[in-house]
Amino acid sequence: MKLKTLVVVMAGAMALGLGQAPDGTLGWASAAAQEKVGAEVGKHLKDVQAMLKAGKYREALAKLRDAEGVANRNAGENAIIEQMRFAGAQGAGEPETMVRAFEALKAAGRLGGAQNLQYIEAIAGTYSRLNQHPKALTWANRYFAEGGNSAAMKQVQTAAQFYSGDMGAIIKSTAAEIAATEKAGGVPSKDKLNLLLTAATRAKDGNTEALAAEKLLSYYPSKEQWADALSRVQSRKGFADRFTLDILRLRLVSGNMRGEGDYMELAQLAGGNGFPDEGMRAVDAGFAAGVLGQGKDAARHQRLKDFMAKKVADAKAGFAAAEAAARDTKDGNGLIPLGLQLAQRGEGKKGAAMIEEGIAKGNLKREDDAKLYLGMAYFLAGDSAKAQSTWRGVKGTDGSGDLARLWAIHAKQAKK
């Protein structure tokens, strides 16, 4: 993760209490008078201030020893020394020295609420810049615990969690931010969604990974996002092989067919599972894309096309008998594929009604599958509202729930 550097190189200590004159120069005289800085200490501090302004941070830190060598310093002088030490250490990239200066100022009661947070932010940012992520996380957590709300510090905290391997914390906080954005009617940033996806993947949190991938697909759809989402679903533990046809269906509608093999497999699986009209459309799509009907296998492609045409005719001729046989059973399992076949043929309303009949008849082998296909039938019938409502009811963990959500996303995008 690339972070915006938080280091604010302070010219002198103007941001830390030394003041600034109207012309932009450091108001050393007024600050010294305010803190009752003696001439001897003041001489050394003025030299330190000039070094800080010139970006000579290590020289400034070394020069501070001269000021510290002056005996009987007062509290104000010590405070300015620590302020300058902090500024020099930040510029030199020495966070441990920054911490010592901060603790000295804190102990002396020199840091108010807002200034206290500014110092903590600078320490956390410096640790982060130096890739000392566990320490950056400690100070970032302290920043928020003490009331800070900087967006830049949230980046530091998140990066520190990420590089320290605390994926659980990232998932929790990032998911909450995304939910809050959505609740307010906004769109989560792509970076935020990618962060959630990456953290979930590293944590092997499959549910959150799927959620993040689906949100990326919903808010930032693209051919590549679809390919990624489908690959993730198919590779999830417990994904049932019977849904290979459904993956190919989504590949087709999302423009992710990977060549001749996908078109051929979709056609053959669709035809073999009782959906010859869908198989015929897959073949036609392959021919239209110039993938089928070309090259050395052109004759084989044509034979497949002729075969699918025969399957379509046979299915139409035998549909009434198949329907009667399905209705003659004690369960609704046979009506589900017949209803989807009708919907694939262009009779969406009749197909949806037949699937509803099958579900109502009961004793189904897989009710979630039936609901998935009922949603598809509604979608093919042009009833997006019923399709969405039906898909929301698919809760299967074998791939049916994931596929239902992806179809719901596709339906919304197709409607636009």
Secondary structure, DSSP 8 states (H G I E B T S, - for coil): ----------STTGGGTT-B-TTSSB-HHHHHHHTT--HHHHHHHHHHHHHHHTT-HHHHHHHHHHHHTSSS--HHHHHHHHHHHHHHHHHHT-HHHHHHHHHHHHHTT---HHHHHHHHHHHHHHHHHTT-HHHHHHHHHHHHHTT---HHHHHHHHHHHHHHT-HHHHHHHHHHHHHHHHHTT----HHHHHHHHHHHHHHT-HHHHHHHHHHHHHHS--HHHHHHHHHHHHHSTT--GGGHHHHHHHHHHTT---SHHHHHHHHHHHHHTT-HHHHHHHHHHHHHTTSSS-GGGHHHHHHHHHHHHHHHHHHHHHHHHHHHHHHTSSSSTTHHHHHHHHHHTT-HHHHHHHHHHHHHH---S-HHHHHHHHHHHHHHTT-HHHHHHHHHT---TTTHHHHHHHHHHHHHHHH-
